[in-house]
Amino acid sequence: MTHGNGRTNSTLIVIMCVGIAALALVLGIGAGVFVLSERVTKEENGTATTEQDGGGTAEADEADSGGDGADSDTTGAGDTSVQPGALEYSVASVETGVGAIEGARQTVEPEGQHIVFQLDLRNNGDEESWHTGSEVTLVDSDGVEHEFSIPAGPAVSETGVTSSRLQPGEQDTRPIVFDIPEHVEPEYLRVGDGEDGGRIDELYF
């Protein structure tokens, strides 16, 4: 009987040890799976946060870029009113393909064709300012720059005067005429003398 009980006890001890080992194995595997799952979740969240932060940075960069553009005071292509200095210029009207211009004293024949502009002027400065015409040139469709026609301007003007002296706040309209080849078209006016680092703007019509 004593030997039978000893064997039974030994068997129970072995079974208990095996059970405890199995339980420990199961718990270890479960803990490992939990840790791995938590790590994957953190990595996924970290990736999402990084992508979101990157998107925010891109939006901020875009906003900064837009802000810089809005603050720019340079004159862009297509402007129909420019102010390189105290005087503001805009085109009231333009006639192309004009032939001979009959003035009060003489008739002026073009070498090609006359382009006749009426310029609206306004002095937005604080001092008296002059428009003489020398600060305005015409660029044609071939990219050639033309100075104004000295004899044709007075001929087309009703008063025979093309220059204008404007006090602060005053406005005026003056003609300016160019003589360009017949096969080209006028593209835009360049306004400003560019002296002493002054601006030269492109005026479209």
Helices and strands as residue ranges (DSSP letters): H 2-71, E 81-82, E 87-98, E 101-102, E 107-108, E 113-123, E 129-131, E 136-140, E 145-147, H 152-156, E 164-166, E 171-180, E 186-191, G 195-197, E 201-203
